[in-house]
Amino acid sequence: MASLQKIKSKGINYYSIVECRRINGKPTPVTIAYLGSIENILNMLNNSNNVSSDVNFKSYSYGAVYALWKIAQKHHIIKYLDSSFPKQTRNGLSRGKTLLLASIYRAIYPGSKNEFSERISETSLSSIAKFDPGKTTSQHFWSQMDGIEEKMLYGAEDKIAEHILGYYNITPDKLALDYTNYFTYIDSNNKRSEIVERGHNKQKRDDLRQFSLGLITTKELAIPLCSYVYEGNLSDVSAFPRYLDLFRKRISHYTDATDITLIYDNGSVSKKNLEELKTEESKYHYVCAFSLNSCKELLDIPVNGYTPVRICGDKDILCYRTTKDIWGGKKECILIYSEDLYIGQYKGLMVSIEKKKQELQKLKEQLRNPKSRISKKASSIDARIKKMISGNFGESIFEINKTGIRIIKDIDFTVNYDVVEELCYKHYGKRLIITDQFSWTTEEILEAYWGQSNIENIFKDSKNSHHFSVQPQFHWTDSKIRVHTFCCLMGLLLTSLLKKELADAGIKMENKKIIDVLSGIREVYILTPDKKAKNDFGVQKRLEQMSPIQEKVWSVLEKNVFSKEK
């Protein structure tokens, strides 16, 4: 059922007609028509008598598909795709154009290829890109995806990266590296995929098979330069040398930069992997997180010895800088203290203590119960207690007294909160960053590491159920899983380019927000019996009245991305 929605902007109320629809099982408001302010609604009512009863209206979601299509045209995406894949045209569409359509579709709605025709028919994409949505069936996409090999995807990605870096004059001297994985519903008995395996899933679905994605992006703009789809049971530290070797071979295709610094988290850190960065052919610098368990003496440095450093213009970081010998070589070390991290870790510790107390109390009641069937031997009870309090400093925090020698009849336990306070002060809220960039200032090192959040945001977008998501994916062969993931990353890349254009004009907006705002811009088709009013397509077309934020975004993109002809 449709309803009236009011949005207040700069003291003025704007109205839209929205309808609640289920998208991925969740009720989501979808804008049917934008009405504008009260004055606009009154004008519409006053002019309603002048509208012929024979006039029919039909509106389509326009802004997002148009913007994504035009940014792809601006950067010649179809040309780079077609030149990388074997030539094949189906239903008037080349492989490159088909994959671009799939990328735009995943950006606005991550649904199956079966739904493509239905969903795209609700937008203006078919008239913009000039294709028949009725012919773009799932079989059409499968046929166009067939025969595209992994090295061809690498070639396409490299060509696009070279163009984007040159167009925006970006030097890839600081690159972020990270990994994630995506669970699938591929059956355990399906052996057609070698990369889908069981492993530690970052969405807590260890019960399902998964594949992993490694990604290197530029610090600026977060352009996906080098993606790597690989086995889901391979750990980050094991994937690192394989991925690094692939990256070394590919980066020479689109840049001659030699002074490159890789930025990554401690999941990829090992002595061997740090050595892998230095070869005779190419030597890479690094800025990475490092486990404080390997440098416990740094924990003894009191927080009041840290000094504040301002990064990114408005962010103050408490840190302590020193040089240490780690794994046989000098490393520049920066300790970081975060109050938010401290609070989070402290809350986690309190939850852990409470859970351990409940388990110990249950054991105490069992020991006191003469009907209890648990073994009361000292060795057995000691083993139980050790297991209960293990982790999160439990052995240091809990003081346990046992009644009995060979047979334990009872236990008493207390929590030493003075020890808790000392341990929290020493261990919590601290992180360690190491680098071999000894000449960099502390600000430069911290800003480089903070750029890691850009790639983490890409992974968050790639798991957004409303836009961009790699899931759901309904492919069960390695080649098609790779092509599917490529299309999802392409949709993210196109949106990131729109984000860059808006940011250069002073509009800061996240990828999801950009698609949401643009999707609300609709194109109205007016069918009228007046033949003189008809254009070549037999209808009048115009955009609905936009909200203030839509007008602001549209005017920037119209100036910098869209052609003069609509």
C-alpha positions in Angstrom: 0.0 0.0 0.0 1.3 3.4 -0.9 1.8 6.1 1.7 2.8 9.8 2.0 6.4 10.4 3.3 7.6 13.8 4.7 11.3 14.8 4.7 12.4 18.1 6.2 15.4 19.9 4.6 16.5 23.3 5.6 13.2 24.0 7.3 11.1 23.1 4.3 8.9 20.0 4.2 9.1 17.8 1.0 6.7 15.0 0.3 7.0 11.8 -1.7 4.6 8.9 -2.3 6.4 5.7 -1.2 5.4 2.0 -1.3 6.8 -0.6 1.1 8.3 -3.6 -0.8 10.2 -6.6 0.4 13.8 -6.5 -0.9 15.9 -9.5 0.2 13.2 -10.3 2.7 13.3 -6.9 4.4 10.5 -4.3 4.2 12.0 -1.3 2.3 10.4 2.0 1.3 10.6 2.6 -2.4 9.8 6.1 -3.9 7.0 5.9 -6.4 6.6 9.6 -7.0 8.3 12.8 -5.7 5.7 15.5 -5.0 7.9 18.3 -3.6 6.8 21.1 -1.3 3.3 22.0 -0.3 3.4 24.8 -2.9 4.3 22.3 -5.7 1.4 20.0 -4.7 -1.0 23.0 -4.8 0.2 24.0 -8.2 -0.2 20.4 -9.4 -3.8 20.3 -8.1 -4.6 23.7 -9.6 -3.3 22.6 -13.0 -4.9 19.2 -12.8 -8.0 20.5 -14.7 -5.8 21.3 -17.7 -4.6 17.7 -18.0 -6.5 15.6 -20.5 -8.0 12.4 -19.1 -6.5 10.6 -22.1 -3.0 11.3 -20.9 -1.1 8.3 -19.3 2.0 8.4 -17.2 4.7 5.9 -16.6 7.9 6.5 -14.5 11.2 4.6 -14.3 14.1 4.8 -12.0 16.6 6.8 -14.0 19.4 8.6 -12.0 21.5 5.7 -10.9 21.5 3.7 -14.1 22.1 6.9 -16.2 25.0 8.0 -14.0 26.7 4.6 -13.9 26.3 4.2 -17.7 27.7 7.7 -18.4 30.7 7.3 -16.1 31.5 4.0 -17.9 31.2 5.8 -21.2 33.5 8.6 -20.0 36.2 6.1 -19.1 35.7 3.8 -22.2 34.9 0.7 -20.1 33.2 -1.3 -22.9 36.3 -0.7 -25.1 38.7 -2.1 -22.5 36.4 -5.1 -21.8 35.8 -6.0 -25.4 39.6 -5.8 -26.2 40.3 -8.2 -23.3 37.8 -10.9 -24.1 37.2 -13.2 -27.1 34.8 -11.5 -29.6 31.2 -12.7 -29.2 27.9 -10.9 -29.9 24.6 -12.2 -28.6 21.2 -10.4 -29.0 23.1 -7.4 -30.3 25.3 -7.2 -27.2 29.1 -7.7 -27.1 30.7 -9.4 -24.1 32.0 -6.1 -22.8 28.6 -4.5 -22.9 26.9 -7.5 -21.3 29.3 -7.5 -18.4 28.9 -3.7 -18.0 25.1 -4.1 -17.8 25.6 -6.9 -15.2 27.9 -4.5 -13.2 25.4 -1.7 -13.2 22.7 -4.2 -12.2 24.8 -5.5 -9.2 25.5 -1.9 -8.2 21.8 -0.9 -7.9 20.3 -4.3 -7.0 22.4 -7.5 -6.2 19.9 -10.0 -7.6 20.2 -13.1 -9.7 20.5 -13.0 -13.5 17.0 -14.5 -13.7 15.7 -11.3 -12.2 17.7 -9.0 -14.5 15.0 -8.5 -17.1 12.3 -7.8 -14.5 14.4 -5.5 -12.4 15.9 -3.5 -15.2 12.5 -3.0 -16.8 11.7 -0.9 -13.8 14.6 1.5 -14.8 15.5 3.5 -17.9 18.6 1.4 -18.6 17.3 -0.4 -21.6 16.5 2.9 -23.4 19.8 4.5 -22.3 22.0 1.6 -23.4 19.6 0.6 -26.3 19.0 -3.1 -25.7 16.0 -5.4 -25.3 15.7 -6.5 -21.7 13.5 -9.3 -22.7 16.4 -11.0 -24.5 18.9 -10.6 -21.6 18.0 -13.8 -19.9 20.1 -15.8 -17.5 21.2 -18.0 -20.4 22.3 -14.9 -22.3 24.6 -13.9 -19.4 25.9 -17.4 -18.9 26.8 -17.7 -22.6 28.6 -14.4 -22.5 30.5 -15.3 -19.4 31.5 -18.7 -20.8 35.1 -18.8 -22.1 36.4 -15.8 -20.1 39.5 -17.0 -18.4 41.2 -15.7 -15.3 44.1 -14.1 -17.2 41.6 -12.2 -19.4 40.0 -10.7 -16.3 43.4 -9.6 -15.1 44.1 -8.0 -18.5 40.8 -6.1 -18.4 41.4 -4.9 -14.8 44.9 -3.8 -15.7 43.8 -1.8 -18.7 41.1 0.0 -16.7 43.5 0.6 -13.9 46.1 2.2 -16.2 43.5 4.5 -17.7 42.0 5.6 -14.3 45.4 6.2 -12.8 46.4 8.3 -15.8 43.1 10.2 -16.0 43.1 11.3 -12.4 46.9 11.6 -12.2 47.3 9.1 -9.3 50.6 7.6 -8.5 50.2 4.2 -6.9 53.0 4.7 -4.3 50.8 3.8 -1.4 48.7 0.7 -1.8 46.3 -1.0 0.6 46.1 -4.8 0.7 43.4 -6.9 2.4 41.4 -10.1 2.1 37.8 -11.2 2.7 35.7 -14.2 1.9 32.1 -15.0 0.8 30.1 -18.0 1.8 28.2 -19.9 -0.9 25.5 -22.6 -1.0 27.4 -24.9 -3.3 26.8 -28.5 -2.2 29.7 -30.4 -0.6 29.4 -33.1 -3.3 29.7 -30.6 -6.1 33.3 -30.9 -7.3 33.1 -28.5 -10.2 34.7 -25.7 -8.2 38.2 -26.1 -6.8 38.3 -22.7 -5.0 35.2 -23.2 -2.9 36.3 -24.8 0.3 35.4 -24.7 4.0 37.4 -22.3 6.2 37.1 -19.6 8.8 34.3 -17.4 7.4 34.3 -13.7 8.3 30.4 -13.7 8.4 30.4 -16.6 10.9 29.2 -19.2 8.4 31.9 -21.8 8.9 29.3 -24.5 8.0 29.3 -23.4 4.3 31.8 -23.6 1.6 33.4 -20.3 0.6 35.8 -18.5 -1.7 38.3 -15.8 -0.8 39.1 -12.4 -2.4 42.3 -10.5 -2.1 42.3 -6.9 -3.2 44.9 -4.2 -3.6 43.6 -0.6 -3.9 45.1 2.8 -4.2 45.1 4.9 -1.0 43.4 7.7 -2.9 40.0 6.9 -4.4 40.3 3.2 -3.4 40.6 1.9 -7.0 40.6 -1.9 -7.1 43.9 -2.4 -9.0 44.6 -6.1 -8.6 41.9 -8.6 -7.4 42.7 -12.2 -6.7 40.0 -14.9 -6.2 41.4 -18.0 -4.5 40.7 -21.0 -2.3 38.4 -20.4 0.7 40.5 -22.6 3.0 43.7 -20.7 2.5 44.8 -18.4 5.4 45.8 -14.7 4.8 49.4 -15.4 5.8 49.6 -18.3 3.3 47.9 -16.3 0.5 50.3 -13.4 0.8 53.3 -14.7 -1.1 51.2 -16.0 -3.9 49.3 -12.8 -4.2 52.5 -10.7 -4.0 54.0 -12.6 -6.9 50.9 -12.1 -9.0 50.9 -8.4 -8.1 54.5 -7.9 -9.1 53.8 -9.4 -12.5 50.7 -7.3 -13.1 51.7 -3.9 -11.8 54.3 -3.4 -14.5 51.5 -3.5 -17.0 50.0 -0.1 -15.9 52.7 1.8 -14.0 56.4 2.2 -13.8 56.3 3.2 -10.1 59.1 1.6 -8.2 58.9 3.2 -4.7 55.8 1.3 -3.6 54.6 0.9 0.0 52.1 -1.8 0.8 49.8 -1.2 3.8 48.1 -4.3 5.4 46.9 -5.8 8.7 48.8 -8.3 10.9 46.9 -11.3 9.4 49.5 -11.3 6.6 52.5 -10.7 8.8 55.2 -13.3 9.2 59.0 -13.2 9.1 59.0 -15.0 5.7 56.4 -12.7 4.3 58.4 -9.6 5.3 61.4 -11.1 3.5 59.2 -11.8 0.4 58.8 -8.0 0.0 62.5 -7.7 -0.8 63.7 -9.4 -4.0 66.4 -8.6 -6.5 63.7 -7.6 -9.1 61.7 -5.3 -6.9 61.7 -4.1 -3.3 58.5 -3.0 -1.6 58.2 -1.0 1.6 55.5 -1.8 4.1 53.4 -0.3 6.8 51.5 -3.0 8.7 49.9 -3.9 12.1 52.0 -6.2 14.3 51.1 -8.4 17.3 52.2 -6.9 20.6 52.6 -10.4 21.9 55.9 -10.5 20.0 57.1 -7.2 21.6 55.7 -7.5 25.1 58.3 -5.1 26.4 56.5 -2.3 24.6 53.5 -2.9 26.8 55.5 -1.6 29.8 55.6 1.9 28.3 52.9 3.9 30.2 50.2 5.7 28.3 51.1 9.0 29.9 54.4 8.7 27.9 52.5 8.8 24.6 52.2 12.1 22.7 49.2 13.3 20.5 49.7 13.5 16.8 47.1 15.1 14.4 46.4 13.3 11.2 44.0 13.8 8.3 43.5 17.4 9.5 41.1 16.7 12.3 42.0 13.4 14.0 44.2 13.3 17.1 46.1 10.0 17.9 48.0 9.2 21.0 51.2 7.4 20.0 54.7 6.5 21.0 57.5 6.0 18.4 60.6 3.9 18.8 63.0 1.7 16.8 63.3 -2.0 17.6 65.1 -5.1 16.4 62.4 -7.5 15.3 63.1 -10.8 13.5 66.7 -9.9 12.9 66.1 -6.4 11.4 65.5 -2.9 12.5 61.8 -1.8 12.4 60.3 1.6 13.1 57.5 1.0 15.6 54.6 3.2 16.5 52.4 2.3 19.5 48.9 3.7 19.3 46.4 4.1 22.1 42.7 4.3 21.5 40.2 5.0 24.3 37.4 3.4 22.2 39.4 0.3 21.7 40.1 0.2 25.5 36.4 0.5 26.3 35.5 -2.3 23.9 38.2 -4.6 25.2 37.3 -3.8 28.8 33.6 -4.6 28.2 34.6 -7.9 26.5 36.7 -8.8 29.5 33.8 -8.1 31.9 31.6 -10.4 29.9 34.3 -13.0 29.9 34.7 -12.8 33.7 31.0 -13.1 34.3 30.8 -16.1 32.1 33.7 -17.8 33.9 32.1 -17.0 37.3 28.9 -18.7 36.2 30.8 -21.8 35.1 32.7 -21.9 38.4 29.5 -21.4 40.4 28.0 -24.4 38.6 31.0 -26.5 39.4 30.8 -25.4 43.0 27.1 -26.6 43.2 28.0 -29.9 41.6 30.8 -30.5 44.1 28.4 -29.8 47.0 25.7 -32.1 45.6 26.2 -35.6 46.9 24.1 -37.0 43.9 26.4 -35.3 41.3 28.1 -37.8 39.0 31.1 -35.7 38.1 34.6 -36.9 39.1 35.8 -35.2 42.2 39.4 -36.3 41.9 41.8 -33.4 42.3 43.4 -33.9 38.9 40.0 -33.9 37.2 38.8 -30.8 39.0 42.1 -29.0 38.3 41.7 -29.7 34.6 38.1 -28.5 34.7 39.0 -25.2 36.4 42.0 -24.6 34.1 39.7 -25.0 31.1 37.0 -22.7 32.6 39.3 -19.8 33.4 41.6 -20.0 30.4 41.9 -17.0 28.1 41.5 -13.3 28.8 44.0 -13.4 31.7 41.7 -15.7 33.6 44.5 -17.5 35.5 45.9 -14.2 36.8 42.5 -12.7 37.6 40.8 -15.6 39.5 41.8 -16.7 43.0 40.5 -20.2 43.7 40.6 -22.1 46.9 39.8 -25.9 47.0 38.6 -27.9 50.0 40.2 -31.4 49.9 43.4 -32.9 48.8 42.9 -36.0 46.7 39.1 -35.6 46.6 37.8 -32.0 46.1 34.6 -31.4 48.2 34.2 -27.7 47.5 35.7 -24.6 45.9 35.6 -20.9 46.6 36.6 -18.2 44.1 37.1 -14.5 43.9 38.1 -12.0 41.2 41.0 -9.8 42.0 39.9 -6.5 40.5 43.2 -4.8 41.4 44.9 -7.2 39.0 42.2 -6.6 36.4 42.9 -2.9 36.6 46.6 -3.4 36.2 46.3 -5.8 33.3 43.8 -3.5 31.5 46.0 -0.5 31.9 49.0 -2.4 30.5 47.4 -4.4 27.7 44.2 -2.8 26.5 43.6 0.0 24.0 47.0 -0.4 22.4 48.0 -1.3 18.8 51.4 -1.6 17.2 52.3 -0.5 13.7 55.7 -1.4 12.1 57.4 -0.1 9.0 60.7 0.1 7.2 60.0 3.7 6.1 62.4 5.2 8.6 62.5 8.7 6.9 58.7 9.1 7.1 57.3 11.3 9.8 54.9 9.8 12.4 52.1 11.7 10.7 52.9 10.1 7.3 53.0 6.6 8.8 49.8 7.0 10.6 47.9 8.5 7.7 49.2 5.7 5.4 47.9 3.1 7.8 44.6 4.9 8.3 44.1 4.6 4.5 43.5 0.9 5.1 39.9 1.7 6.1 39.2 2.5 2.5 39.6 -1.0 1.4 37.7 -2.3 4.4 34.8 0.0 3.2 35.0 -1.7 -0.2 34.6 -5.1 1.5 31.6 -3.8 3.5 30.0 -2.5 0.3 30.7 -5.9 -1.3 28.5 -7.5 1.4 25.8 -4.8 1.4 22.5 -6.7 0.7 21.0 -3.7 -1.1 23.8 -2.6 -3.4 27.0 -4.0 -4.9 26.9 -7.3 -3.0 28.8 -10.3 -4.3 26.2 -12.4 -2.6 24.0 -14.0 -3.6 25.9 -15.8 -6.4 24.4 -18.8 -8.1 27.5 -20.0 -10.0 29.3 -23.2 -9.2 32.4 -23.2 -11.5 35.6 -21.3 -10.8 35.5 -19.3 -14.1 32.0 -18.0 -13.6 32.6 -17.2 -9.9 35.6 -15.1 -11.0 33.6 -13.3 -13.7 30.7 -12.7 -11.3 33.1 -11.2 -8.7 34.7 -9.1 -11.4 31.3 -7.6 -12.3 30.5 -6.8 -8.7 33.9 -5.1 -8.3 33.2 -3.2 -11.5 30.0 -1.9 -10.1 31.8 -0.7 -7.1 34.5 0.9 -9.2 32.0 2.9 -11.3 30.3 4.1 -8.1 33.7 5.0 -6.6 34.4 7.1 -9.7 31.1 9.0 -9.2 32.1 9.4 -5.6 35.4 11.0 -6.8 33.6 13.4 -9.1 31.3 14.5 -6.3 34.1 14.8 -3.7 36.1 17.0 -6.1 33.0 19.3 -6.1 32.8 19.3 -2.3 30.1 16.7 -1.9 31.2 13.9 0.4 29.0 10.9 0.2 29.4 7.1 0.6 28.8 4.7 -2.2 25.5 3.3 -0.9 24.2 6.9 -0.3 25.1 7.9 -3.9 23.1 5.0 -5.4 20.2 5.6 -3.0 20.0 9.3 -3.9 20.4 8.8 -7.6 17.9 5.9 -7.7 15.2 8.3 -6.4 15.6 10.4 -9.5 12.9 9.1 -11.9 12.1 9.7 -15.5 8.4 10.2 -16.5 7.0 9.0 -19.8 3.9 11.0 -20.8 1.7 9.4 -23.3 -0.6 11.9 -24.9 -3.2 11.7 -27.8 -1.8 15.0 -29.2 0.4 13.8 -32.0 2.1 17.2 -32.3 3.4 16.8 -28.8 5.0 13.4 -29.5 8.7 13.0 -30.2 10.4 10.2 -32.2 9.6 7.7 -29.6 5.9 8.5 -29.4 6.1 10.0 -25.9 7.2 13.0 -24.0 10.0 12.3 -21.4 11.0 14.5 -18.5 12.6 14.1 -15.1 10.4 14.3 -12.0 11.0 17.2 -9.7 14.1 16.5 -7.5 14.7 17.0 -3.8 17.4 19.5 -2.9 20.1 16.8 -2.4 19.2 15.2 -5.7 19.5 18.5 -7.5 22.9 19.1 -5.9 24.3 15.7 -6.9 22.7 15.8 -10.4 24.0 19.3 -11.2 27.6 18.2 -10.4 27.4 15.0 -12.4 25.6 16.8 -15.3 28.5 19.2 -15.5 31.4 16.8 -15.0 30.2 13.4 -16.3 27.1 13.6 -18.5 27.2 14.7 -22.1 25.2 17.8 -23.0 22.6 15.7 -24.7 20.3 13.8 -22.4 
